Amino acid sequence: MSKFGIPKTYKLFIGGKFPRTESGRILAVTGPKGEFLTNVSRASPKDFRNSAVAARKASGGWACASAYLRGQILYRIAEILDGRTDQFKNEMTLQGVSPVAAKKDIAAAIDLLIHYAGWSDKYQQLFSNVNPVSSPYFNFSVPEPSGVVAVVAPSDGSLAGLVSVMAPVLVGGNGSVILVSGNPLSAISFAEVLATADVPAGVVNILTGQRDELVPAFARHMDVNALLLCSNDAKERKSAELEAVENLKRVSLQPDAPLSQSPYRILDFQETKTTWHPVGV
């Protein structure tokens, strides 16, 4: 899996580190002809709980970071990804993606990062309001991060799919735990990009594993504020909504495909805070 022929061990990304799963389980990744490529860690519910703790610990500081800083960090992720294009293209072609499609996927991921970096200091103005009230007060409504967001990325394993669900959550000041299924190699290599791009440890956590095992845990966890589920499976979508009812978790159901870029994706994981202030005489 490298130019030196050294097999690469693909691990999880939790709290800014790359641990193996606590369960010791693995998933075999095969090529288009069924040939063995490598093993990746199969995350357990305990790995998810550890990720949620890391995301909660990091979310406060990230939410308080300036919009300028968050935008600069997203732009830095794009810069590093652009510099490692050849590595990602090689990993994708090993999994059966054509070189043309791989290059297009990487370019789309970079474009998404730059798009949301540009929105980092603008979406607040777009979604804030000065509300008319019949009393001597100013009344302001402004968006602020939801907190910790659990994300189930599109199952095609594309890099653009991963970035399309991560970037709006990240630029909005949330901590996140992201589950990647399908072809997961690019996701863990992308975690290496995050680790060197000044993203605070724990703000983004990436797990590789089985959706049927982890989606219920994502939905029912009491210290997760919101869930983004990319799925076309009606049973999976319904189950996630039911599991989230007990803790009143916000659930955003999306098709099992990369999300279109839009500032409204940021708004999906923002809460509205309204402030009253007396009018000076």
KARA-V339115 format. One record per backbone hydrogen bond with DSSP energy under -0.5 kcal/mol. CO is the residue of the C=O (numbers start at 1). NH is the residue of the N-H. Records with the same first field share a line. If there is no record, write none. Layout:
CO = NH, NH
This chain:
2 = 5
5 = 7
8 = 10
9 = 11
10 = 41
13 = 206
14 = 17
17 = 14
19 = 12
21 = 24
25 = 42
27 = 40
28 = 30
29 = 37, 38
31 = 34
35 = 31
38 = 29
39 = 10
40 = 27
41 = 43
44 = 48
45 = 49
46 = 50
47 = 51
48 = 52
49 = 53
50 = 54
51 = 55
52 = 56
53 = 57
54 = 58
55 = 59
56 = 60
58 = 62
59 = 63
60 = 64
61 = 65
62 = 65
66 = 70
67 = 71
68 = 72
69 = 73
70 = 74
71 = 75
72 = 76
73 = 77
74 = 78
75 = 79
76 = 80
77 = 81
78 = 82
79 = 83
80 = 84
81 = 84
82 = 85
84 = 88
85 = 89
86 = 90
87 = 91
88 = 92
89 = 93
90 = 94
91 = 95
92 = 97
93 = 96
98 = 102
99 = 103
100 = 104
101 = 105
102 = 106
103 = 107
104 = 108
105 = 109
106 = 110
107 = 111
108 = 112
109 = 113
110 = 114
111 = 115
112 = 116
113 = 117
114 = 118
115 = 119
116 = 120
117 = 120
119 = 122, 123
122 = 126
123 = 127
124 = 128
129 = 131, 141
133 = 135
135 = 137
136 = 279
138 = 277
139 = 131
140 = 275
141 = 129
142 = 273
144 = 271
147 = 149, 175
148 = 225, 226
149 = 177
150 = 228
151 = 153, 179
152 = 230
154 = 157
158 = 162
159 = 163
160 = 164
161 = 165
162 = 165, 166
163 = 167
165 = 169
166 = 170
167 = 171
168 = 172
169 = 174
170 = 173
175 = 149
176 = 205
177 = 151
178 = 180, 207
179 = 153
180 = 209
182 = 184
184 = 188
185 = 189
186 = 190
187 = 191
188 = 192
189 = 193
190 = 194
191 = 195
192 = 196
193 = 196
194 = 197, 199
198 = 200
200 = 203
203 = 176
205 = 178
206 = 13
207 = 180
208 = 43
210 = 213, 214
211 = 215
214 = 218
215 = 219
216 = 220
217 = 221
221 = 224
225 = 250
226 = 150
227 = 229, 252
228 = 152, 230
229 = 231, 254
232 = 234
233 = 237
234 = 238
235 = 239
236 = 240
237 = 241
238 = 242
239 = 243
240 = 244
241 = 245
242 = 245, 246
244 = 249
245 = 248
250 = 227
251 = 253
252 = 229, 254
254 = 231
255 = 257
262 = 265, 266
263 = 266, 267
264 = 268
266 = 269
267 = 270
269 = 146
271 = 144, 273
272 = 274
273 = 142
275 = 140
277 = 138
